[in-house]
C-alpha cells in the first residue's frame, strides 16, 4: 500500500481585492499594481520577512506574466530589499489561459490548409457544420465547441464502425448501451 502524505486541514484565508485602476499594458504599471496589492491592500510592510521565505503565486495572462518577469529582471540588480526585487513573486498562467492556449495549439495543428479539406481536419468539420467563425482561433467559445464536438463525433464514428464490424445496427440507445456492456466498455460504469 503506498504511503500518502496528507495535508493537514486548515481554513483557507480569503482576501478579496479592491479594484486597482491601472492599465496593465506597461511594466511600470504592473509594478505599481503589485505594490498596491501587497503594500496597501494586504498591509504587508516592505521589510516583512515573509518576502524572504515565501513565494507568492500570481495567476495572470501571458502579457502580465511577461511584464512581471520584465519587472523582476529590471529590479534584480537595483535594490537591496527583497520586496523591491520581486524574487518572492511567482507569476503563473491562469487555467483559462492555459485552456485557450491548448485549444489554439490543437486548432493550428489540426486545421488543415488545403481546399477541399481532408475529412480528418478541423477545417472539414467547420465547413460541414457551418462554423466559419473558427477559421481564426480567436473566438474562444466557437473554437472550444468545434474541437469538443469534432472529438465526440470521431469517438461516435469509431463506435459505430466497431458495431458494424460486429454486424450490429442498433436503432435505439438501449441497444447501444447493451452492446457496450457486453464489450465491457460501458460509459455508464459497471
SEMIMI-109796 format. One record per residue (C-alpha): residue in three letters; x, y, z. Coordinates in steps of 0.2 Angstrom, whole numbers, padded with zeros to 4 digits, always signed. Example, Ala and Ser with C-alpha at 12.3 -4.5 7.8 and 13.67 -1.06 7.14 Angstrom:
2
ALA+0062-0022+0039SER+0068-0005+0036
//
This chain:
190
UNK+0000+0000+0000UNK+0008+0017-0005UNK+0011+0029+0009UNK+0001+0045+0007UNK+0007+0062+0014UNK-0010+0070+0018UNK-0011+0089+0021UNK-0017+0095+0037UNK-0034+0103+0037UNK-0034+0121+0039UNK-0045+0136+0035UNK-0040+0145+0019UNK-0038+0163+0021UNK-0048+0173+0009UNK-0043+0191+0005UNK-0055+0199-0008UNK-0045+0213-0018UNK-0051+0231-0021UNK-0050+0236-0039UNK-0034+0243-0045UNK-0037+0257-0058UNK-0021+0254-0068UNK-0018+0249-0086UNK-0008+0233-0086UNK+0000+0237-0103UNK+0017+0243-0096UNK+0030+0235-0084UNK+0030+0251-0073UNK+0011+0250-0071UNK+0012+0231-0067UNK+0025+0236-0053UNK+0013+0248-0046UNK-0001+0236-0046UNK+0009+0223-0036UNK+0014+0237-0024UNK-0004+0242-0022UNK-0010+0224-0019UNK+0004+0219-0006UNK+0008+0235+0002UNK-0009+0244+0003UNK-0022+0231+0002UNK-0013+0217+0011UNK-0005+0229+0023UNK+0012+0220+0021UNK+0027+0230+0026UNK+0041+0230+0013UNK+0053+0224+0026UNK+0041+0209+0030UNK+0052+0193+0032UNK+0039+0183+0023UNK+0046+0191+0007UNK+0062+0181+0011UNK+0054+0164+0015UNK+0038+0163+0005UNK+0034+0163-0014UNK+0018+0172-0019UNK+0009+0164-0034UNK+0000+0176-0045UNK-0012+0170-0058UNK-0011+0180-0074UNK-0012+0180-0093UNK+0003+0179-0104UNK+0005+0198-0106UNK+0005+0201-0087UNK+0017+0186-0085UNK+0029+0194-0097UNK+0028+0211-0088UNK+0031+0203-0071UNK+0046+0194-0077UNK+0052+0210-0085UNK+0050+0219-0069UNK+0059+0205-0060UNK+0074+0207-0072UNK+0074+0226-0071UNK+0074+0226-0052UNK+0086+0211-0049UNK+0102+0221-0048UNK+0095+0238-0042UNK+0088+0235-0025UNK+0094+0228-0008UNK+0077+0225-0002UNK+0069+0208-0006UNK+0052+0216-0009UNK+0059+0228-0022UNK+0067+0214-0032UNK+0051+0204-0033UNK+0060+0187-0030UNK+0046+0182-0019UNK+0033+0184-0034UNK+0030+0169-0045UNK+0018+0173-0060UNK+0008+0158-0066UNK-0003+0157-0081UNK-0021+0156-0076UNK-0031+0140-0080UNK-0042+0148-0093UNK-0027+0155-0102UNK-0019+0138-0102UNK-0035+0130-0109UNK-0036+0144-0123UNK-0018+0141-0127UNK-0021+0122-0129UNK-0036+0125-0140UNK-0026+0136-0151UNK-0012+0123-0152UNK-0025+0110-0157UNK-0033+0122-0170UNK-0016+0126-0178UNK-0010+0108-0178UNK-0026+0100-0185UNK-0034+0114-0195UNK-0028+0109-0212UNK-0023+0121-0225UNK-0029+0114-0242UNK-0046+0115-0251UNK-0055+0104-0252UNK-0052+0100-0234UNK-0046+0082-0229UNK-0060+0074-0219UNK-0048+0072-0204UNK-0046+0090-0202UNK-0055+0103-0191UNK-0057+0113-0207UNK-0068+0099-0214UNK-0078+0099-0198UNK-0080+0118-0198UNK-0086+0118-0216UNK-0098+0103-0214UNK-0106+0111-0198UNK-0106+0129-0205UNK-0094+0135-0191UNK-0085+0148-0202UNK-0081+0159-0187UNK-0067+0147-0181UNK-0056+0150-0196UNK-0045+0161-0185UNK-0044+0154-0167UNK-0049+0170-0158UNK-0067+0166-0154UNK-0065+0155-0138UNK-0082+0148-0137UNK-0084+0144-0155UNK-0066+0136-0155UNK-0070+0126-0139UNK-0087+0120-0146UNK-0079+0115-0163UNK-0065+0105-0155UNK-0076+0096-0142UNK-0090+0092-0155UNK-0077+0086-0168UNK-0069+0074-0155UNK-0086+0067-0149UNK-0091+0064-0167UNK-0075+0055-0170UNK-0077+0044-0155UNK-0095+0040-0160UNK-0089+0036-0178UNK-0076+0023-0171UNK-0090+0015-0160UNK-0102+0014-0175UNK-0088+0006-0186UNK-0085-0007-0172UNK-0103-0010-0170UNK-0105-0013-0189UNK-0090-0024-0189UNK-0099-0035-0176UNK-0114-0034-0188UNK-0124-0024-0176UNK-0136-0010-0182UNK-0144-0003-0166UNK-0158+0009-0169UNK-0161+0013-0151UNK-0150+0020-0137UNK-0154+0004-0126UNK-0147-0007-0139UNK-0131+0003-0140UNK-0129+0003-0121UNK-0132-0016-0121UNK-0118-0019-0134UNK-0106-0008-0124UNK-0109-0018-0108UNK-0106-0034-0117UNK-0090-0026-0124UNK-0086-0021-0105UNK-0083-0003-0111UNK-0099+0005-0104UNK-0098+0024-0102UNK-0111+0022-0089UNK-0100+0012-0077UNK-0102-0006-0070
//
